[in-house]
Amino acid sequence: MENFESKENREWGAGEQVENNNAQCPMTAVAPLEETPRPHCLPNAPCPIPKTQLLLYLIPIIGFFPSLWTLYGGQASREQLAVSRLSITLALTWLLGYLLLSTGATTSDFFSLRLFILNSFLTSGYFIVSVWLMLRLMQGKSGRLPGFSTLAERVFSKYLS
């Protein structure tokens, strides 16, 4: 452990070891009076992104706005950018399909009921996929969809990141 400690860590922590099994990101124990404590991740213990933030991006319809904010902000990790792009792609795909099916249902006499049913299937599918992705993230698995993730990376990495 001595090889990972720097002079700054020895001054701040003064050799005190704080043991917390629930801590996701190890922090220095003590800071000088004039300074605020700074988070300090150990080299072998990366600071993970809070799952609640990633889950917020995947909330149907509402998650579109924090995702867009994250892409425009530029201060995000690779995982945050990927989930944000996926969320925006899913939301825009749903919105485009919803508008097209609704317009077709209102203008058509013969297919109106069928188009409204397709519209409800599309909306249900969007919500189910979003909840499924949220469950996968809570389990610690990847939050990727094979077709949509690659489309999101191609389109939104050029324009928003």
Backbone bond lengths (Angstrom), bond angles and torsions (degrees), N, CA, C in turn:
res aa  C-N    CA-C-N  psi(-1)  N-CA   C-N-CA  omega(-1)  CA-C   N-CA-C  phi
1 M - - - 1.451 - - 1.519 110.22 -
2 E 1.317 116.36 -23.29 1.464 120.98 -176.93 1.525 111.39 -64.46
3 N 1.344 117.50 -32.50 1.459 118.67 -177.76 1.529 112.66 -70.40
4 F 1.339 119.26 -19.71 1.457 121.31 178.35 1.525 112.53 -89.05
5 E 1.303 117.89 -16.45 1.458 120.12 -178.14 1.519 110.44 -80.56
6 S 1.298 115.54 132.23 1.453 120.17 175.48 1.523 108.34 -101.44
7 K 1.325 114.77 175.54 1.461 119.21 178.98 1.531 109.83 -62.11
8 E 1.339 117.25 -38.25 1.457 121.17 -179.27 1.524 111.02 -63.54
9 N 1.339 117.29 -40.45 1.466 120.47 179.19 1.520 111.09 -64.93
10 R 1.334 117.59 -39.08 1.456 119.71 -179.64 1.523 110.55 -67.21
11 E 1.331 117.36 -36.48 1.464 119.44 178.85 1.528 110.92 -70.16
12 W 1.324 117.30 -45.02 1.462 120.62 -176.31 1.515 111.24 -71.35
13 G 1.313 116.37 -48.67 1.453 119.58 -175.28 1.510 112.45 -83.62
14 A 1.304 118.36 -23.18 1.458 124.36 -179.97 1.519 111.48 51.26
15 G 1.337 115.90 38.06 1.444 120.93 175.62 1.519 114.74 79.10
16 E 1.316 118.85 1.28 1.454 120.89 179.60 1.520 109.44 -80.45
17 Q 1.272 115.92 134.33 1.451 121.21 179.61 1.521 107.96 -112.16
18 V 1.326 117.46 117.38 1.458 121.66 178.34 1.511 107.04 -100.05
19 E 1.304 116.67 121.05 1.456 122.81 -176.46 1.523 108.50 -103.22
20 N 1.334 116.70 118.12 1.457 121.73 178.47 1.517 107.33 -142.77
21 N 1.302 117.23 112.03 1.454 120.92 -177.35 1.522 111.94 -73.75
22 N 1.317 118.55 -23.79 1.452 121.42 -179.21 1.516 112.81 -86.31
23 A 1.307 118.65 -9.04 1.462 121.09 -177.75 1.518 109.35 -70.96
24 Q 1.313 115.82 131.44 1.451 120.27 178.34 1.516 110.96 -86.60
25 C 1.294 117.48 -31.51 1.451 121.82 -176.51 1.519 108.48 -130.49
26 P 1.334 119.02 113.80 1.459 119.86 -179.76 1.522 110.94 -62.13
27 M 1.314 116.47 136.68 1.456 121.99 -179.08 1.522 108.39 -119.54
28 T 1.322 115.75 158.74 1.450 119.23 175.15 1.517 108.64 -71.88
29 A 1.315 116.03 148.21 1.459 119.91 -171.05 1.524 112.84 -79.42
30 V 1.315 118.50 -46.92 1.458 121.57 -172.58 1.519 108.75 -129.62
31 A 1.336 116.96 140.13 1.456 122.02 177.22 1.519 108.71 -119.10
32 P 1.347 117.59 152.02 1.467 119.30 174.45 1.520 110.62 -60.58
33 L 1.322 116.79 159.58 1.461 121.34 -174.72 1.521 113.12 -61.53
34 E 1.322 117.37 -36.02 1.460 119.61 -175.84 1.526 112.81 -79.09
35 E 1.318 117.68 -18.10 1.452 120.49 -174.15 1.524 110.60 -110.46
36 T 1.317 114.54 152.75 1.457 119.63 173.82 1.518 108.47 -88.81
37 P 1.321 118.11 148.11 1.463 119.06 179.06 1.514 111.16 -64.32
38 R 1.304 115.44 138.99 1.457 121.10 179.36 1.515 109.13 -108.80
39 P 1.332 117.38 140.93 1.460 118.19 176.15 1.519 109.01 -67.02
40 H 1.296 115.53 138.42 1.440 120.31 -178.95 1.521 107.82 -137.53
41 C 1.310 116.19 105.61 1.451 120.03 179.88 1.516 108.83 -85.51
42 L 1.309 114.77 139.00 1.449 119.89 176.01 1.525 109.19 -71.27
43 P 1.328 118.38 154.05 1.467 120.25 -177.67 1.522 113.99 -59.78
44 N 1.309 118.60 -34.92 1.457 120.71 -178.62 1.519 113.32 -93.09
45 A 1.319 118.58 -0.07 1.461 122.15 -179.97 1.521 109.00 -125.68
46 P 1.360 116.99 88.34 1.463 118.61 -179.18 1.518 111.22 -69.47
47 C 1.327 115.97 147.94 1.463 121.31 178.38 1.525 108.28 -79.67
48 P 1.330 118.01 114.45 1.453 119.45 -179.41 1.524 111.53 -77.28
49 I 1.317 114.77 159.27 1.460 121.93 176.38 1.523 107.49 -78.15
50 P 1.313 118.26 137.44 1.460 118.99 177.55 1.531 110.64 -60.14
51 K 1.320 115.95 134.02 1.463 120.28 -178.86 1.517 111.72 -66.12
52 T 1.329 116.45 -28.84 1.466 118.75 -179.26 1.520 111.12 -63.57
53 Q 1.315 117.15 -33.78 1.459 119.93 178.98 1.526 110.27 -69.21
54 L 1.316 117.96 -41.30 1.455 120.54 177.61 1.524 111.41 -68.63
55 L 1.330 116.63 -35.57 1.462 119.66 177.70 1.528 111.34 -67.69
56 L 1.317 116.70 -33.12 1.460 121.12 177.47 1.528 111.17 -61.20
57 Y 1.335 116.53 -38.29 1.465 120.35 179.36 1.522 112.24 -64.58
58 L 1.321 117.33 -29.75 1.464 120.67 -174.31 1.518 114.18 -93.18
59 I 1.324 118.79 1.57 1.467 119.97 175.96 1.530 107.45 -65.36
60 P 1.339 117.45 127.20 1.467 119.32 -177.90 1.523 112.03 -57.07
61 I 1.294 116.14 137.28 1.461 128.21 178.38 1.535 111.82 65.29
62 I 1.316 119.04 -53.36 1.466 122.09 -176.82 1.526 111.37 -68.92
63 G 1.327 117.43 -36.78 1.463 121.54 -177.67 1.514 114.02 -67.48
64 F 1.316 116.96 -12.46 1.465 121.10 177.87 1.529 111.44 -60.10
65 F 1.313 117.00 -41.18 1.464 121.01 -174.12 1.527 113.41 -72.10
66 P 1.342 120.13 -45.91 1.473 117.96 174.40 1.529 112.23 -64.77
67 S 1.330 116.68 -31.86 1.466 119.82 178.03 1.520 110.83 -65.10
68 L 1.310 115.99 -43.32 1.457 120.40 178.16 1.521 110.95 -64.42
69 W 1.317 117.07 -40.14 1.462 122.11 178.25 1.532 110.45 -62.39
70 T 1.318 116.75 -40.68 1.462 121.29 179.63 1.520 110.95 -65.36
71 L 1.330 117.28 -41.38 1.462 119.35 -179.74 1.519 111.89 -68.18
72 Y 1.305 117.53 -36.02 1.462 119.78 178.43 1.514 112.48 -77.17
73 G 1.330 117.54 -27.61 1.464 121.03 -178.32 1.511 113.67 -66.81
74 G 1.315 117.76 -39.50 1.448 121.81 177.97 1.513 115.31 82.43
75 Q 1.318 119.96 -12.87 1.463 123.45 179.60 1.519 109.32 -99.50
76 A 1.309 117.04 66.31 1.460 120.81 -177.37 1.527 109.39 -136.85
77 S 1.315 115.06 156.38 1.456 120.40 177.68 1.526 109.43 -79.49
78 R 1.292 115.02 173.26 1.454 121.07 -179.32 1.533 111.03 -64.06
79 E 1.337 116.44 -40.01 1.463 120.33 -179.91 1.526 111.17 -68.20
80 Q 1.321 117.41 -38.96 1.461 120.37 177.61 1.524 110.71 -63.67
81 L 1.321 117.16 -42.31 1.456 120.30 179.13 1.521 111.27 -64.27
82 A 1.325 117.57 -41.42 1.465 120.62 -179.31 1.524 111.43 -64.50
83 V 1.325 117.18 -44.59 1.472 120.58 -179.72 1.529 109.93 -68.75
84 S 1.320 117.60 -36.60 1.465 120.54 178.38 1.516 111.19 -64.94
85 R 1.322 116.11 -44.64 1.472 119.53 177.75 1.519 111.68 -61.62
86 L 1.322 116.02 -42.42 1.465 120.03 179.26 1.523 110.80 -64.02
87 S 1.310 117.85 -42.21 1.454 121.85 179.74 1.523 111.27 -62.49
88 I 1.311 116.69 -44.20 1.463 120.43 179.79 1.523 110.75 -66.62
89 T 1.322 117.39 -40.17 1.464 120.53 178.46 1.521 111.27 -63.89
90 L 1.323 117.09 -44.17 1.466 119.53 178.02 1.526 111.48 -63.17
91 A 1.318 117.15 -43.44 1.466 120.45 -178.11 1.528 111.48 -66.01
92 L 1.320 117.18 -43.73 1.465 119.35 -179.51 1.522 111.79 -69.79
93 T 1.319 117.78 -35.38 1.465 120.96 176.39 1.525 110.05 -64.82
94 W 1.333 115.91 -44.58 1.464 119.34 177.60 1.527 110.80 -62.16
95 L 1.325 117.67 -45.21 1.457 120.91 -178.21 1.524 111.58 -63.05
96 L 1.322 117.16 -43.08 1.465 120.33 178.48 1.524 110.91 -63.03
97 G 1.337 116.96 -46.63 1.463 120.14 178.22 1.514 112.42 -63.36
98 Y 1.332 116.36 -40.68 1.461 121.52 179.37 1.530 110.83 -61.47
99 L 1.328 116.44 -46.98 1.461 120.06 -179.64 1.523 112.17 -65.61
100 L 1.327 116.77 -41.56 1.464 119.50 179.64 1.526 111.87 -66.16
101 L 1.323 117.14 -44.29 1.464 119.86 179.45 1.528 111.72 -68.16
102 S 1.319 117.50 -37.08 1.472 120.16 177.96 1.520 111.01 -67.01
103 T 1.313 116.59 -42.41 1.466 120.10 178.33 1.524 110.75 -64.15
104 G 1.323 116.07 -42.80 1.466 119.47 177.76 1.510 112.29 -64.58
105 A 1.315 117.56 -37.23 1.468 120.60 -179.48 1.522 111.64 -69.39
106 T 1.324 117.83 -35.52 1.471 119.47 -178.73 1.528 112.06 -78.58
107 T 1.319 117.32 -26.92 1.467 119.08 -178.42 1.518 113.08 -91.71
108 S 1.302 117.99 -18.37 1.458 121.30 -177.54 1.518 110.66 -96.50
109 D 1.327 115.53 143.30 1.458 120.11 175.91 1.525 111.50 -92.28
110 F 1.300 116.29 -40.41 1.459 120.57 -173.68 1.533 112.82 -83.36
111 F 1.333 116.90 -39.56 1.460 120.54 -173.79 1.532 114.00 -97.64
112 S 1.300 118.90 8.19 1.462 119.97 -171.89 1.532 112.64 -60.90
113 L 1.322 117.50 -45.69 1.467 119.47 -179.54 1.528 110.85 -64.79
114 R 1.322 116.76 -42.16 1.467 120.48 179.76 1.529 111.34 -63.74
115 L 1.308 116.75 -40.07 1.462 119.82 179.75 1.531 111.58 -70.06
116 F 1.325 117.48 -35.62 1.467 119.57 175.27 1.526 111.13 -65.63
117 I 1.336 116.96 -37.96 1.470 120.43 176.65 1.523 110.51 -65.89
118 L 1.321 117.57 -43.38 1.470 120.73 175.98 1.525 111.33 -61.17
119 N 1.321 115.56 -37.45 1.455 120.45 178.41 1.533 111.04 -63.39
120 S 1.324 115.82 -41.61 1.464 118.61 178.47 1.526 111.11 -68.52
121 F 1.334 118.44 -35.70 1.466 120.80 175.18 1.523 111.41 -64.33
122 L 1.318 116.54 -40.64 1.464 120.62 178.57 1.530 111.08 -62.97
123 T 1.310 116.39 -44.84 1.465 120.50 179.63 1.523 111.08 -65.99
124 S 1.318 117.11 -43.42 1.464 120.39 177.58 1.520 111.13 -62.57
125 G 1.314 116.71 -40.28 1.458 120.80 178.47 1.518 112.52 -63.75
126 Y 1.318 116.18 -40.35 1.468 120.37 177.78 1.526 110.68 -61.88
127 F 1.321 117.35 -44.66 1.458 120.87 179.88 1.528 111.46 -67.59
128 I 1.323 117.77 -40.45 1.462 121.19 -179.65 1.525 110.91 -66.75
129 V 1.325 117.47 -42.54 1.468 120.61 178.39 1.526 110.41 -64.22
130 S 1.313 117.42 -39.44 1.462 120.36 178.79 1.530 111.05 -64.09
131 V 1.319 117.08 -44.85 1.468 120.53 179.06 1.527 109.99 -65.76
132 W 1.329 118.03 -39.34 1.456 122.02 178.76 1.532 110.83 -62.69
133 L 1.323 116.76 -42.19 1.466 120.03 177.11 1.524 111.17 -65.43
134 M 1.324 116.90 -37.56 1.468 120.23 177.17 1.526 110.72 -63.34
135 L 1.318 117.02 -42.76 1.460 120.42 177.93 1.525 111.62 -63.70
136 R 1.328 117.06 -39.14 1.470 120.39 177.92 1.524 111.09 -64.24
137 L 1.318 117.20 -40.02 1.461 119.88 178.36 1.532 111.09 -66.73
138 M 1.318 117.41 -37.70 1.461 119.92 178.47 1.528 111.37 -66.50
139 Q 1.324 117.39 -29.28 1.458 121.46 177.81 1.521 112.23 -81.38
140 G 1.316 117.41 -6.43 1.448 121.40 179.81 1.516 113.74 88.16
141 K 1.315 117.52 11.72 1.466 121.30 179.47 1.517 109.91 -90.78
142 S 1.311 115.37 175.53 1.458 122.02 -178.27 1.523 110.81 -70.81
143 G 1.312 115.86 143.46 1.458 121.55 177.89 1.516 110.88 -102.53
144 R 1.317 117.02 50.84 1.462 121.35 -178.46 1.518 110.85 -115.43
145 L 1.313 115.63 148.20 1.457 123.32 169.98 1.524 106.61 -116.91
146 P 1.331 118.75 130.80 1.461 120.22 -172.28 1.525 115.60 -53.20
147 G 1.308 119.95 -49.12 1.458 120.51 -178.03 1.515 113.74 -81.50
148 F 1.310 115.84 -42.63 1.451 120.56 -174.71 1.518 113.44 -73.88
149 S 1.314 118.14 -34.97 1.466 120.18 -178.91 1.518 111.66 -66.61
150 T 1.328 116.92 -41.47 1.470 119.04 178.51 1.529 111.10 -69.15
151 L 1.339 116.86 -38.32 1.470 120.16 175.78 1.520 110.84 -63.10
152 A 1.315 116.46 -42.59 1.466 120.86 179.90 1.520 111.02 -63.76
153 E 1.323 117.65 -40.93 1.463 120.45 179.83 1.516 111.31 -67.18
154 R 1.325 116.95 -38.53 1.470 119.74 179.77 1.526 112.02 -67.62
155 V 1.319 116.19 -47.52 1.462 120.33 -173.33 1.525 111.98 -77.54
156 F 1.340 117.00 -53.84 1.450 119.94 -170.55 1.520 114.00 -82.69
157 S 1.317 118.57 -18.42 1.468 117.80 177.52 1.527 110.16 -71.36
158 K 1.324 117.80 -26.33 1.455 121.08 178.42 1.527 111.65 -76.17
159 Y 1.318 116.54 -41.10 1.457 120.30 -168.81 1.524 115.07 -99.59
160 L 1.326 118.40 -30.18 1.459 118.99 -172.67 1.515 115.01 -111.72
161 S 1.312 119.31 -18.86 1.458 119.47 -175.73 1.511 111.70 -100.68
